Every structure is written in C-alpha cells, then in structure tokens.
Amino acid sequence: MSSSLPKEGQQIEGPVESNKSPSTQEKRRPRLSLTRNLVNPNQYVLMLNGEYSQWAFDEERAPLNRGRWRSEVFKVSEEHPVDLEIGTGNGFHFAHLACKNKDRALIGIEIKYKPLIQSIRRALRGGAENARIVRYDASVLEHLFADGELNNVYIHHPDPWPKKRHWKHRLIQDEFLLTLWRLMRPGSFVDFKTDSRDYFEWSIEKFKASPFQVTRETWDLHNSEWSGENFVTHFERIFISKGLPIHYARLVKAE
Ligand SMILES: C[S@@+](CC[C@H](N)C(=O)[O-])C[C@H]1O[C@@H](n2cnc3c(N)ncnc32)[C@H](O)[C@@H]1O
C-alpha cells in the first residue's frame, strides 16, 4: 500500500467539493480524508455509500444538501424543525432523540465510519426514519448548512484536546459560535456537556462572549435541577464511573 494514500479515519488537510457557498467556504477547509480515496475500505466505509446511502452522506455528497435538507432530503415544509447532533459516537443519544421526536428531523455529524454507521443503524432499528447521518468535520458546519437552516443543536462530550498546543483543534472557538448562531433559527438552543473542567471553563468564557444567551450552567449536571431530563451518553457513563462530574450549559438564540 502506498504510504501517500490515506487510511481509514486518517485526517488530512483536503479540499472537499461542495455546491455554491458563502465566501467563508473558500477560506476554511474540513480536516478529513476523502472516502473514495481509501485503499482498503472496511465494512463500515462500504455501508456508508452502500446499504445506508439513503440515510448516510459522505463528505462529498453531504454539502450538496446545503440549504436543501428540508426540501430535498427530509421532504418536509420549511417550518419543520431540523435538529443537529455533533459527534454522535456510537449513537445511543442520537437514536433516542430521533425515536422520541418523530415530529422533528435529526441530522448527526460524525467523522469516524464505525460510530457513524452504528448511529444511523441504531436509529433505523428503533423505527426512526426522520434521522440522517453525515461524515464531515463539524468545525466547518457552514459547508453543510445555510443560515437559519438548523433548530436545536446537541454537542455532547466533544474531544477536549487537553494539551495547550492542541487547543486550536477544540470545536468551541469564537468563530465556530458565530457561525453556529447564524445557522440556527431564533428560539433554538445548543446543549453542551463535557467532563473536562478545563474545556468547560474555556467554553463558558466563549459562550458568554458570543451572541447566544447562556440560560443554563452547572458544573455538576447529575446533582442539578436538570438531572431528571438528562440522557446519559456512552462516554458520560464512562466518566461517571470514574467519579467525574459532568458540566453542562444551554445556549439560546433569542427570538
Ligand atoms: C468523546 S466522543 C463523544 C461521543 C458521544 N457524543 C457521547 O457522548 O458518547 C466524541 C465524538 O466526536 C467525534 N468527532 C471528533 N471530532 C469531530 C469533528 N471534527 N467532526 C465530527 N465529529 C467529530 C469522534 O469521532 C467521537 O465519536
């Protein structure tokens, strides 16, 4: 195998063609490899553009839906709510959300093939035909969505990148929050959870400097007034078993 070819999941700087877009799209590129360039695609890669191709979109097909998720993908009215989960992992929360809210549409973004397929398979097995999954780098959401295309957004336990030299890779950045705010409809919320105290401190500071209103903030979700409505995700279960408190915030885009 040539060492210059990407392996599954390897992240490289690479352009991904997409349809007409705002000027920011020219500047910012997703950090991910092209699925079609994989030399030894595993079963999950094959499923993405095979048996799940109606429900799952790779990094080349997904941006073609920008501005058209309601009309072309979900075939619903412009008023229909479309929510987003970033970094679905193996998809327990994704499937739960899709199955619980069949009157809403749900899109998941996941960069790795196995959890991506696990997520959409779990939702479909639960009877949720209102869910779709996308392989993309969530730091450039503007490639996938037009302004005002999204309703609620869920960000559960994103990679914390604890080393200072890696902080630039954290999902929560000032520019990312400005973009997210633009893409969301007024009255919608972002739910953010992490076990990392350091990442929560970083994020809260940026949330408060953003156009969002922080309507919920707790450093110990499981001992807070919001514990009853919380769904414990796969990673959250691991953190709880280690005795780590979960930090949680809700951001609202005002009406
Ligand atoms: C720590 S796991 C959390 C998974 C799940 N939300 C949970 O709480 O169990 C983070 C997930 O985000 C995905 N991820 C990391 N960076 C990403 C990116 N830039 N775009 C999309 N997904 C990403 C990872 O592949 C991984 O599945």
Ligand as a Chemical Component Dictionary entry (heavy atoms), coordinates in Angstrom:
data_LIG
# 
_chem_comp.id                   LIG 
_chem_comp.type                 NON-POLYMER 
_chem_comp.pdbx_formal_charge   0 
_chem_comp.three_letter_code    LIG 
# 
loop_
_chem_comp_atom.comp_id 
_chem_comp_atom.atom_id 
_chem_comp_atom.alt_atom_id 
_chem_comp_atom.type_symbol 
_chem_comp_atom.charge 
_chem_comp_atom.model_Cartn_x 
_chem_comp_atom.model_Cartn_y 
_chem_comp_atom.model_Cartn_z 
_chem_comp_atom.pdbx_ordinal 
LIG C1  C1  C 0  -15.713 11.700 23.069 1  
LIG S1  S1  S 1  -16.738 11.144 21.762 2  
LIG C2  C2  C 0  -18.395 11.502 22.373 3  
LIG C3  C3  C 0  -19.435 10.677 21.674 4  
LIG C4  C4  C 0  -20.888 10.886 22.170 5  
LIG N1  N1  N 0  -21.356 12.255 21.936 6  
LIG C5  C5  C 0  -21.037 10.527 23.621 7  
LIG O1  O1  O 0  -21.252 11.427 24.441 8  
LIG O2  O2  O -1 -20.934 9.320  23.923 9  
LIG C6  C6  C 0  -16.501 12.408 20.536 10 
LIG C7  C7  C 0  -17.026 12.011 19.151 11 
LIG O3  O3  O 0  -16.889 13.118 18.256 12 
LIG C8  C8  C 0  -16.355 12.661 17.009 13 
LIG N2  N2  N 0  -15.617 13.797 16.437 14 
LIG C9  C9  C 0  -14.416 14.281 16.840 15 
LIG N3  N3  N 0  -14.064 15.353 16.112 16 
LIG C10 C10 C 0  -15.061 15.556 15.215 17 
LIG C11 C11 C 0  -15.280 16.517 14.185 18 
LIG N4  N4  N 0  -14.370 17.471 13.934 19 
LIG N5  N5  N 0  -16.408 16.435 13.469 20 
LIG C12 C12 C 0  -17.327 15.464 13.723 21 
LIG N6  N6  N 0  -17.173 14.528 14.687 22 
LIG C13 C13 C 0  -16.058 14.570 15.428 23 
LIG C14 C14 C 0  -15.475 11.492 17.387 24 
LIG O4  O4  O 0  -15.266 10.622 16.305 25 
LIG C15 C15 C 0  -16.255 10.845 18.527 26 
LIG O5  O5  O 0  -17.169 9.875  18.071 27 
# 
loop_
_chem_comp_bond.comp_id 
_chem_comp_bond.atom_id_1 
_chem_comp_bond.atom_id_2 
_chem_comp_bond.value_order 
_chem_comp_bond.pdbx_ordinal 
LIG C1  S1  SING 1  
LIG S1  C2  SING 2  
LIG S1  C6  SING 3  
LIG C2  C3  SING 4  
LIG C3  C4  SING 5  
LIG C4  N1  SING 6  
LIG C4  C5  SING 7  
LIG C5  O1  DOUB 8  
LIG C5  O2  SING 9  
LIG C6  C7  SING 10 
LIG C7  O3  SING 11 
LIG C7  C15 SING 12 
LIG O3  C8  SING 13 
LIG C8  N2  SING 14 
LIG C8  C14 SING 15 
LIG N2  C9  SING 16 
LIG N2  C13 SING 17 
LIG C9  N3  DOUB 18 
LIG N3  C10 SING 19 
LIG C10 C11 SING 20 
LIG C10 C13 DOUB 21 
LIG C11 N4  SING 22 
LIG C11 N5  DOUB 23 
LIG N5  C12 SING 24 
LIG C12 N6  DOUB 25 
LIG N6  C13 SING 26 
LIG C14 O4  SING 27 
LIG C14 C15 SING 28 
LIG C15 O5  SING 29 
# 
